[in-house]
Amino acid sequence: MERKLTAILSADVEGYSRLMGEDEEATIRTLTSYRQAMETLIRMHRGRVVDCPGDNLLAEFGSVVDAVQCAVVIQTTLRAENANLAQRRRMEFRIGINLGDVLVEGERIYGDGVNIAARVEGLADGGGICITGTVFDQIKGKVSVNFEDLGPQQVKNIAEPIRAYRAVLGFGTATAGPQKKIEVPRRQPPSTARKRRRERSARTNINQIKIAAAKLKQEIRFCKTVDGVTIAYSTMGQGPPLVVPPQWVSHLEADLIEGPFGDVYEALRQHHMLVRFDKRGTGLSERNVSELSDDLFVIDLEAVVDELRLQRFALYGLSAGGRLILDYYAKHPDRVSHLVFYGTSAAQPVKELSKGATINLSVIRASWEVGSKLRAEMMVPDGGTREDIERLACWIRLAVTSDVAQRLIELALSRKDQRPLLSNVSVPTLVIHRRGDHVPFAGGQELASKIPGAQFIPLEGNNHLPSTHGEGLELATPVIEFLAQDREHLPAKFADIGAPVTLLFTDIEASTVLTQRLDDEGVQRFLQDHNDMVGRALRSYAGTEVKHTGDGIMGSFISASRAVGCALHIQRNVANRNVANPEDAVKLRIGLNAGEPIVEGDILSGTLVQLARGICDWAEPGQVLVSDVVRQLVAGKGFEFKPVGEQLLKGFDEPVALYKVPVR
């Protein structure tokens, strides 16, 4: 039976017997709704539900950070839902998390790893979370939650005491040091009719989350950035590509259920292939990232459009997304056909906006729940009911953690002045702005006035985010009409099948010696590992496998930076494999070159290919070696190059300047 190390989440309902004794039907309805929401949130955090017996739920995660973050979101979400129920009808789950070894049989998992998770769950209060010491050791400094040390705990059927920690949930939590108490004005008790409406709304919203996956008209996939961060992206509809980067925060799935731009996306996808993504640290993209910056968000955008092989496309920047598309255009003007901005200013934050953001930052540090609601109210000052604000706040909390929200606000407060970039824009541009937006109307006017030939559409109202269907269409209809006016075809250079590419060659170290050192089974095992590792890396970095070369693989990329990133990724994976399998450790050579190949059907040939092959042959085992052309193409992308000198490669009359890229 197979064994593996995994993070186990165990949950059950506190006081389930009492709830069933008082009202079986109501308890089953609530349990079903809450469990559906939990299952969806577990999937959103890259987990898997293993079993759901009775009032219990068992799930596993590949990452303890994902498991703990998921548990916090579950308890935050269910706490908000319980607020709509009578005190005695509220259903609170206890959650326990353990990192341990489990036995695997089909889809089931067994063993002490599971048992300990169930036992530590029993140490949690209703609505609370307890974790073991193995989990705590892995998440220190990685999640925005404080924990109380419960010390060694002797639990049933486990021989040795286990270290246990209880999460301190201020439902927002999570900054070190004393938490500031936020006094929230007490609302008047709602009428009976309003209570019923809220209960129906709560059931509807939580069920919407459950059935969202079947209803969403999008395909969600993942890609890697050049610095190795996993980015989630989606496509919807057909037609000319329209890329809509994330605003302050986003969540690909929740955006279409609870998010404010759902109607905008639905309208746009009727006319375009709509491309969206969650930037690093948010949504379905990799959450555990050490750094957030405008430059890194541009790298996220580059990864998505390269993964989709988009040659030229329109960009629509909603809110903070407008600054991102302006930065991207400054780097890649030849790949952008149109620019559209809504609610964006290229200037540094004005004093009034900075003051409001600073207040919001302080509240979030004290309470994520209260801070997210304040953020929602700032975005839609004229928007809807209290339930609408609660729903928008829930969307914010799903999209981002308290810690990352604080970092994003701090980043926004220190942003640079982008106005010097505006005069260089030379593609058709549309600017939309509301007169009462908290992002100053003058900022939108200045944006349009400094971009040559830009169109400007002023809208009435004060809401930054649309709160009604009509407000949403105001952000979609003008864009559809604008983009339809001037449909541009791809330039000839993009349609040319001989367009510049970067070629990557791998070569197994001394394959002949390898055959002598290892038995046939060992050789075949490594060859299979090599082919699998290189194939996965090519797919992750938007490369194409051209052919097998006997003891290596040839791949091609439309992006030189992705080719270099892929090469480093392969070498790191090979190194990890060698650590795990020292008895048959083998190294790879990797060489890269860029230029225009000769294309005959599916065959690439010419000097470009010969030189790339020669560079690979010259590389030392475990090394990534590139030509000077590649080095120049990826300058400023964060790679380190060390000169190897000019080398005379086989088949070439002139020496070639080569550079090695250190594998970190």
N, C-alpha and C positions, 0 to 999 in steps of 0.2 A: 504494500500500500504506500502511495506517495506521501511524502512529508513536505511542508513548506512553512516559511515564516510569514506571518500575516498579522494585520491589525484587526482585532475582532471587536465589534460593537454589539452589546447586548442591551435590550430595553424591555421593560414591562410596565404595566399600569399599576400605580399605587392605589390601593383600596378598590381593586377591580370587583371583588366579591360584593362589597357594599353597593357599588353602582349597579351591578346586575340585580341584586336583591330589590333595589328600589324601583328600577325601570329597565327591564331587559331590552326592549326594543330601542329605546333612546340610547342606551349604552352601546348596543351593536352599531347603530347609525354613526355615533360619534367615533367609535373605535375604527370603523371602516374608513371614514373620512380622514381621520388623523393618520392612519396607517398608509393610506394612499399618498398623502402629502409626504410622509417620511420616506416612502420608497422612492418617490421622485427626487427628493432632496439628496438621498443617498446616491442615486445615479448621477445627479448633477455634480457630486463631489467624487466621482470616479470610483464609487463603491458598488458592491453587489449584495442584494438581499439573498440570504441563504435559506431562511425558513421563517415562518410566521405562525407558530402554534399558539392557539388561545389568544391571550393578551400579550404574548411575547413577540419580539422581533430580533432576529440574529442577522448581522451583516458583516462583510469583510471588506477591507481596503488594502490597497497596495502601499499606502502611505499613512503613517500615524498622524501626520499633520492634517491630511484630508479627513481622517476619521474624527479628530477633535473638532475641527472647524465645522464639519457636518453636524456633529452633536450640538454645538452651540447654536447653529442656524435652526435646527429642529426645535430646540427648547425655546428659542426666541419666537419662532413661528407659532408653535402651539400655545405659548403664553398669550400671544395676541389673540388667537382664536378662542381661548378659554375666557377672555374678558367679555365675550359675547354671550356666555352661558351663566346660568344661576350658580352661586357658589358651590352648592352640593352636587351639581351636575358637571362640574369641571373635571376633566380627565388629565391627570398629570403622569407623565412617563418618568421612570428612573432609568438612567443610562450609565452603563459601565463599559470601559474600554480597556483592552489588554493587547499587548504585543507579545505574541508567543508562537511556539511551534504547534502545528496542527497536522492531523492525519486527513488526507483527502480521499474520498470515495465518490466518484461521479461529481455531482454538484454539492454534496454535503461535506462538512468539516467536523472533526471530532478531536477529543483529547483535552489535556489539562489547559491548553491555551484558551479553549472555549469555556471550560468550567470556571477558570479564574475570572474571565470577563463577566460571567453570570454572577459569581460571588461578589465581585467588587460593585456590580450594579446594585446589589442589596444594601450596600453602604451609602448609596445616594439617597437624598431626599426626593420627594415628588417634584418634578420640574428641574432636577439637578443632574449633575454629572460627576462620576468618580472615575479615576484612572489609576492604573498600576504604576509602580516605579519605573518599569521598563518603558512605558509610554512617556512618562514625565521626562526621563533622561533624553529622549529623542526630540521633544518639542520645545525644550527650553530656548527662549529667544526667538521662536519661530511662529508663535501664535499670540494673539492679543487677548489673552485670558490669564488672570491670576489664579493660583492654586494654593489651597491650605493643606499643609502636611498633616496627615492623620496618624503617621507613624506606622509601625508594623501591626498588621491585623491578622488574627487567627480566624480563618473562615472554614466553613463546613467542607469536609472531604478533601481538604488540601493540607498536606502534611506540614509544610513549612509556612511560617507567617509571611504575608505579602505586604510590601510597602504600598500605601494607598494615599491618594491626593484627591481633595474635593475642589471642584471648580467654584470660584467665587464669581457668581453671575450677577452683575449689576445690570445685565442685559444691555451691555454695551461695553463695558468693562475693559478693562484691560490695559490700562496704563499703569506703570509702576508708581508706587507712592500712594498717598491718601486720595480717596475719591471724593470729589466735590459733590455734595447733595444738591440736586436740582429740584426745587419746589414747583410742582405742576399744579395750576389752578384746578380745583375739583369741579367737574362738570355736573350739572343738575341731572338727577335720575331721568332717563328717557321714558317716554310714555310706553304703554304696553304694545301699541301698534308699532312704534319705532323699534322696540326690542325684537319683535317678530321679524321686521324687515331686516334688521341686522343679522339675526340668526340665519335667515334664508340666504342673505348675502354671503355670510361666512361659509355656509355649506357649499354655495355655488362656487366661490373663489377657490376653496381648497380642492373641490372636485375638478375645477378647471386645470389646476396644476397637474393632477393625476392624468387627465386625458390629453394634456397638451401635446405629448409626443406624437399622438395619432393625428392631431389636427394641424400641427404646424406645417406650413407649406414651404419648408426649407430643408436643405441637406447640410448637416453639420459634419465637418471634418477637422483634422488637426495637421499642423505643419510646424517645422522648426525654424527658428530665426538663426542668423549666422552666429549668434553667441549661445545657441543651444536651448533657448526657451521655447516651450510648447505653446502655440497660439491656436485657439479655436476660431474657425471661420465658417460662414454659411453662405449658400447661394439660394436665391429664390427667383422664379420666373425665367423668361427668355427674352432675348433682344440685345441691344447694345449694352455693354457692361457699364454699370453705375456703381461705384465703390463708395460706401458710406462708413467712414471710420467711426469709432465709438465717441460718445460725448464724454462728460466727466467720468461716468461709469456706465457699464452696459452688462447685459447677460443675454446671450443669444436666444435662449429659450424663454426666459421670463419677460424679455422685451416685448414679445408678441402676446403675452397674457396680461401682465400687470403694468408693463412699461408705457410711458407717455407717447411714444412714437409709433405704436402699433398700426394705427390708421394710415400714417405716412408711408410706412413700409409696404402695407397692403396695396396702396394706390400705385406706388412706384413699381412694384413687381409686375403689374399688369402691362408695363411698357418696356421693362428693362430686365436684364439679368442683374439682380440686386445682390451685391456682395457686401457682407458685414463681418466684423470680427470683434472679439473681446481683447483689449490690450493686456499686456502682462500684468499680473497682480489682480485681475478682475474677472468676473464672469466664469466661463468655462475654461479660460486659458490658465496657464500655470500660475498658481497663487503665491507660491513660496519663492519670491524673487528678492534679491538683496538690494536692488537699485531701481528707481523709477526716475525717468527723465524724458524731456521732449525728444531728445535725440534717439533714445531707445524706443519710443513709441513710433518714430519714423521707421526704425528697423523692423518693428512688428508689421507695419503696413507693407514694407518692401517684401517681407516674407510671404504675405498672403497673395499679393499680385504676381509674384514670381511663381508661387506654387500653382496658381491658376493659369500661368503662362499668358497673362493679359499683356498685349503689346501696347495698346493705347486705350484710354478709358476716361470717363468723366468722374470727377470727385465732388461729393456733396458733404460739406462740413457743417454739422449741426452743433451749435453751441461751441464747446471747447474743441470739437472735431474740426472746426474751421481753422484753428491755429495749426493743427496737425497737417491738414492738406496744403497749407501755405508753405510749411517747412518741406513737405515732400516735393511740391512743385519746384522749389528752389534747387533741389538736388537733381530732379528728373523732369525737367520741363518738356522734353521730347516725348514723354510717355503719357502726358495729360492732354485731353482734348477740350475739356470744359472745367470750369470751377464754379461751384455754387456755395454760398455762405448763408447761414441763418444764425442770428443772435450772436455774432462774433465781433470782437474788436481786436485789431492788431496792436493797439497801444498797451503799455503796461497798466496793471489794474489801478483804477482811480481810487481816491481816498475812501469814498463812501462804500464802494464794493469791497475794498480791503477790510474796512471796519466790520461789515456784516459777516464776511468770511472768517475773521478772527473770532467773533462771538460764536459762530457756528462751531469753530474748531474747539473752543473751550467747552461747549456743551457736549460735543461728541466725546471728548476726553473723559467727561464725567459720566455720561450715559449714552450709549450707542442708540438705544431705543428712542430716547427723547431727542438726541441730536439728529437722527435720521428724519424724524417728523419735522423738526425745525427746518432742515434742509428742504424737505418737500414743500413746506409752506413758503419758503423763500422763492422757490421755482414757480409756484402757481398761487400768487397772492389772491387772485380772483377765482380760484378754481374749486368748484364743487363742494361736496359735503365733507364732514369729518371722516366718513368711510373712504372717500376718495383720497384724502391725505394719508390715512392709514395704509391704503393699498400702495400708494406711491412710495411711502417709507419702507414698506415690506420689500418692494422691488429694489430699493437702494441697498437694503441689508442683504438681500440675496446676491446682489451683484458684487459686493465688496465687503471686506471686513472693516471693523472700526479702525484698526491700525493703518490699513492701506488708505482708507478715506482721509485720515489725518495727513498722511504723506502727500496725497494728491492735492489737498487744500493748501498745504505748505508750498508745494511746487507751483500752484497757480499764483500764489502771492509773490513769488519771486521770478515770474516769467519775464523774458526779455522783450524789448520793443521790436516788433516785426515790421513796422511801417517802412523801413528802408527797402524791404523786399517787394513792396507793392508796385513800384514803377516798372519792375522787370517782368511783370505778368503780361503775356502776349496772346493768351487764349481767351475765347468768349467767356465772360464772367457775369454771374447774377448774384446780387446781394439782397437778402430779405431781412427785415428787422422790425420789431414791434416798437411803437412809440413809447410805451410805458415799461419796457423791459428793464430789469435791474442791471443788465449790461447796457451801458448808456447808448441811447439812440444816436448820439453824435458819433459814437465809435463806428456804427454801421454806415453812417453817412460818409465819414472820412475814408473808410475802407473802399466804398464805391467810387469816391471822387479821385482817389489816388491810383486806381487800377485803370489803365487806358481803355476806354470804351465800355466800361462795366455798366450794366443795367441795375437800377435800384428800385425795389418795391417796398414801400412803407406799409406796415399793417397796424391796425388799431388794437388796443388792448394792453394789458400789463403782464400777462403770463409769459414766462420764459419757455416753459414746457406747455404743450397743448393740453387742455383739460377737457375738450369736447371734440366730437367728430368733425365739426365745422372748422375748428382751429387747426386740426390735423390736416384737413384738405387744403387749407391756406398755405401749408408748407409743401404740398405735393403737386397740386395742379399747375402753378406757375413754373415749377421745375420741369414737369413733363412737357409743357408747351415750349419752354426755352430750349430744351435739349432737342426737341423735334425740329426746331427752326434750322439747325445747322449741323446735320448729321455728316460727320467727316469720315472718309475712308482711310484705311491704314496706309501710311506712306509706303512707297515701293520697297524701301529697305527692310521693312518688317515682313513683307510678303515674300522676299527673296529667300529661297530655301538654302542659299549659301550664306545666310546671315552669320555674324561672328558668334562663336561658341567657345566655351572653355572645356577642354578635354581632360579627363582624369584616367590614369592607368594605375592599376594595382599589380603587384608582382610578389609572389610568395618567395621568401628568402630560401635560396639554394634548394629548390624543389627536388633536385636529383638526390642531394644529400639527405633531404627529409625522407625520401622513399627508403633510403638505406637505414636511417636511424629508427624509423617507426615501422610497425607492421602494416599490412594492407588496411586493416581496420582503423588504425590510428591515422593513416594518411587520408582515408575517405572521410573520417570524422572531421578532420581539420578542413578539408576542402569544402565539405558541406557547411561547416561553421563560417568559413570565409565567404562562400557564395551568399549565405543567408544574411550575414552582417553587412556586406557591401550592398546587396539588393535593398535591404531595409533602409540603409543610409541614403542611397540614391533616391528612393521614394520620398523619404522625409525631407530631403533638401531640394525637391523638385528637379531631380536629375533624371536622365534617361539611360538605361542600360543598352549600350550599342552592341556589344558582343563579348563572348568569353575568349580569352587568349591562351587557353591551355592551363597556365598556372596563374592567371589573373583575370581581371575584368576591365573593360573599357567603358567609360560613361561620359556623357556630355551634359552641359548646363548652359542655359541662356544667361546665367548670372555668374560672374567670376567669384564674387564673395560667397555665394552659396556653394560653389565648387570647393573653395578652400575650407569653408566650414564643414563640409561633408568629409573631406580628407582627414581633418583633425578628429572628427567624430569617429571615423573608422579606426584610426590609430588608437584612440582611447579605448574603444570596445575590444580591440585585439589585445591591448595591454591588460585589461580586466580579465579577458578570457585566459590569458597566460598565467595570471595569478591563481585563477581557479583550477587550471589544468597544467601544473608545472611539469608533469611527466611528458607532455607533448607540446610544450611551448614553442611557438613559431612566430617570426616577425614578418611584417609586410614592408615593401617599398611602395611609395606612392609618388607619382610625378604628374605635374599639371602644366598645360600650355594653352594659350588662347589665340584665336585668329579665325580666318575664314577657310573652312575645309572645302574640298571638292566633293560634291554630293552626286551620287549615282544611285537612284532608288533609295534603299536603306543603308547604303554603304558610304562611309566617310573615308576619304583618302587625301593624299597630298602632303606637303611639307609640314603642315600643322600637326598631322597625326604622327608622322615620323619623329618629329622633334619631341612631342609629348612622350612617345614611347622611349626615346633616347634619354630623356630626363629621368623617367622612372628607372631605367636600367642603371643610371649613374647614382641614384639615391642609395644611401646606406639603409640597412634593415632598421625598421622602426621610424624612418624619417619621412617627412613631407617636403618635397623639393619642387620649386616652381621657377618658371622663366621670369625674366624681368618684365615682360608684357603683363603677366598676371599680377606681379607686385604692384605695378602702376595702376592697374584697373581697380584694385581693392584698397588703394591708399586712403587712409583716414577712416577705415572700417573697423579698426580695433585689433588688427592682426600685427604680430611682431615678425620681422624678417631679419635674418642674419646672412650676410653675403658669404657665398662659398667660393666666389671668384669666377673667372672665365675659364670654361672647360671645353676641350675639343671632344665633341661627342661623335660616336661612330656614324659614318655616312655624311658628315658635314665638314666643309673645308674651313669654315670660320669658327673661332671659339664662341661659346654662348655663356652669357652672364647668368648665374644660377643663385638662388636664395633658398635657404631652408626656413621652414616655419616651425618654431618650437611647439611641441605637443605638451600642453599643460594638463 
